[in-house]
Amino acid sequence: MNRFGKWIALCVSIGVLAAGGDAMAFGNPSGGGAAGAKAPVSQEPIKVEKAKGADAYTVAETYEKAKDLDKKKVVVRGKVVKVSRGIMGKNWAHLRDGSGDAGKGTNNLVVTSQDVPNVGDVVTARGTLYKDKDFGAGYRYQVIVEEATIKP
């Protein structure tokens, strides 16, 4: 695909994201993304045990330690609250573990992967954390984990 074709594909993907619904993949209030779009608000409290190991972090810790973790491998365990498939060649999962502050947007971690978890599953995601990732057109994340493997 030539450069123009890639640009058109990106614009179409961003348009799908901006349209909302199940196609909405981006966003947390602190990081922007589709004018601060969020994963659905659950009425039930979420409490997920932290992953084990040296590279394991809670959702809140990924935000707190983002500067030190930028471009490093991390492991996060959480409940899948939203999944958007096939956006920009990736699947986008929102994970929550009960840590973080909903008002500040530090309770929701977006993870990109080729894996497709189910909403409601508790999973472990292993990938590379990026701080202040900007996809353009106003889609920016304070914290995102990319190229992750997602396993139950």
C-alpha positions as CSV (number, residue, x, y, z in Angstrom):
1,M,0.0,0.0,0.0
2,N,1.4,3.4,-0.9
3,R,1.7,6.3,1.6
4,F,-1.6,7.9,0.5
5,G,-3.4,4.6,0.9
6,K,-2.0,4.2,4.4
7,W,-3.1,7.7,5.3
8,I,-6.6,7.0,4.0
9,A,-6.7,3.8,6.1
10,L,-5.6,5.7,9.2
11,C,-8.3,8.4,8.6
12,V,-10.9,5.7,8.3
13,S,-9.8,4.0,11.5
14,I,-9.9,7.3,13.4
15,G,-13.3,8.0,11.9
16,V,-14.6,4.6,13.2
17,L,-13.1,5.3,16.6
18,A,-14.7,8.8,16.7
19,A,-18.1,7.2,15.9
20,G,-18.1,5.4,19.2
21,G,-20.0,2.2,20.0
22,D,-18.1,-1.1,20.0
23,A,-15.5,0.4,17.7
24,M,-14.4,2.9,20.3
25,A,-10.9,1.7,21.3
26,F,-9.1,4.7,22.6
27,G,-9.2,6.8,25.6
28,N,-9.0,7.6,29.3
29,P,-9.9,10.9,30.8
30,S,-6.4,11.8,31.8
31,G,-4.9,10.9,28.4
32,G,-7.4,12.2,25.9
33,G,-8.4,9.8,23.2
34,A,-11.8,10.4,21.6
35,A,-12.5,13.4,23.8
36,G,-11.9,11.5,27.0
37,A,-13.9,8.4,26.1
38,K,-13.9,5.8,28.8
39,A,-14.5,2.1,29.1
40,P,-18.0,1.4,30.5
41,V,-18.6,2.1,34.2
42,S,-19.2,-1.1,36.2
43,Q,-21.6,-1.0,39.1
44,E,-19.8,-3.9,40.8
45,P,-16.5,-3.3,42.6
46,I,-13.4,-4.9,40.9
47,K,-10.7,-6.5,43.0
48,V,-8.1,-8.5,41.1
49,E,-4.9,-9.8,42.7
50,K,-1.7,-8.3,41.4
51,A,0.4,-10.4,39.0
52,K,3.5,-12.1,40.3
53,G,7.1,-11.3,39.4
54,A,9.6,-8.6,39.1
55,D,7.9,-6.9,36.1
56,A,4.4,-7.1,37.7
57,Y,2.4,-3.9,38.4
58,T,-1.1,-2.9,39.3
59,V,-3.0,-0.6,37.0
60,A,-2.4,2.3,39.3
61,E,1.3,1.6,39.5
62,T,1.6,1.8,35.7
63,Y,0.5,5.4,36.0
64,E,2.5,6.2,39.1
65,K,5.7,4.7,37.7
66,A,5.2,5.6,34.0
67,K,8.3,7.7,33.7
68,D,10.5,4.8,34.9
69,L,8.6,2.1,33.0
70,D,8.5,3.9,29.6
71,K,9.5,1.4,26.9
72,K,10.0,-1.4,29.4
73,K,8.2,-4.8,29.7
74,V,5.4,-5.0,32.2
75,V,3.0,-7.6,33.4
76,V,-0.5,-6.5,34.6
77,R,-3.4,-8.6,35.8
78,G,-6.9,-7.2,35.5
79,K,-10.5,-7.7,34.6
80,V,-11.4,-7.0,30.9
81,V,-14.1,-4.3,30.9
82,K,-14.1,-3.5,27.2
83,V,-12.6,-4.9,23.9
84,S,-12.5,-3.3,20.5
85,R,-11.3,-5.5,17.7
86,G,-9.4,-4.8,14.6
87,I,-8.7,-1.1,15.0
88,M,-5.5,-0.1,13.3
89,G,-4.6,-3.8,13.0
90,K,-4.8,-4.4,16.7
91,N,-7.3,-5.4,19.4
92,W,-7.7,-2.9,22.2
93,A,-8.6,-4.2,25.7
94,H,-9.4,-2.1,28.8
95,L,-8.2,-3.7,32.0
96,R,-9.1,-2.8,35.6
97,D,-7.9,-4.3,38.8
98,G,-9.6,-2.1,41.4
99,S,-6.6,0.2,41.9
100,G,-6.3,3.7,40.7
101,D,-8.7,6.7,40.7
102,A,-11.6,6.8,38.3
103,G,-11.7,10.6,38.5
104,K,-8.1,10.9,37.3
105,G,-8.4,8.0,34.8
106,T,-5.7,6.0,36.5
107,N,-8.0,3.0,37.1
108,N,-8.2,1.9,33.4
109,L,-5.3,0.5,31.4
110,V,-5.5,0.1,27.6
111,V,-3.6,-2.8,26.2
112,T,-3.1,-3.5,22.5
113,S,-2.7,-7.1,21.3
114,Q,-3.4,-9.6,18.6
115,D,-5.1,-11.7,21.3
116,V,-8.8,-11.2,21.9
117,P,-9.9,-11.5,25.5
118,N,-13.6,-11.7,26.5
119,V,-15.2,-8.9,28.5
120,G,-15.5,-10.1,32.1
121,D,-12.4,-12.4,32.0
122,V,-9.6,-11.9,34.5
123,V,-6.4,-11.9,32.4
124,T,-2.6,-11.3,32.5
125,A,-1.2,-9.0,29.9
126,R,2.5,-8.9,29.1
127,G,3.8,-6.1,26.9
128,T,5.7,-2.9,26.5
129,L,4.5,0.2,28.4
130,Y,4.6,3.5,26.7
131,K,4.2,6.9,28.4
132,D,2.5,9.8,26.6
133,K,1.8,7.8,23.4
134,D,0.4,10.0,20.8
135,F,-1.4,8.4,17.8
136,G,-2.3,11.8,16.3
137,A,-5.7,13.4,15.7
138,G,-6.2,13.9,19.5
139,Y,-5.7,10.3,20.4
140,R,-3.1,10.4,23.2
141,Y,-2.5,8.1,26.1
142,Q,-0.8,8.9,29.4
143,V,-0.1,5.2,29.7
144,I,-0.6,2.3,27.3
145,V,0.7,-1.2,27.0
146,E,1.4,-2.3,23.4
147,E,2.2,-5.6,21.6
148,A,1.0,-7.5,24.6
149,T,0.1,-11.2,25.0
150,I,-3.1,-11.6,26.9
151,K,-3.7,-14.9,28.7
152,P,-6.3,-16.1,31.2
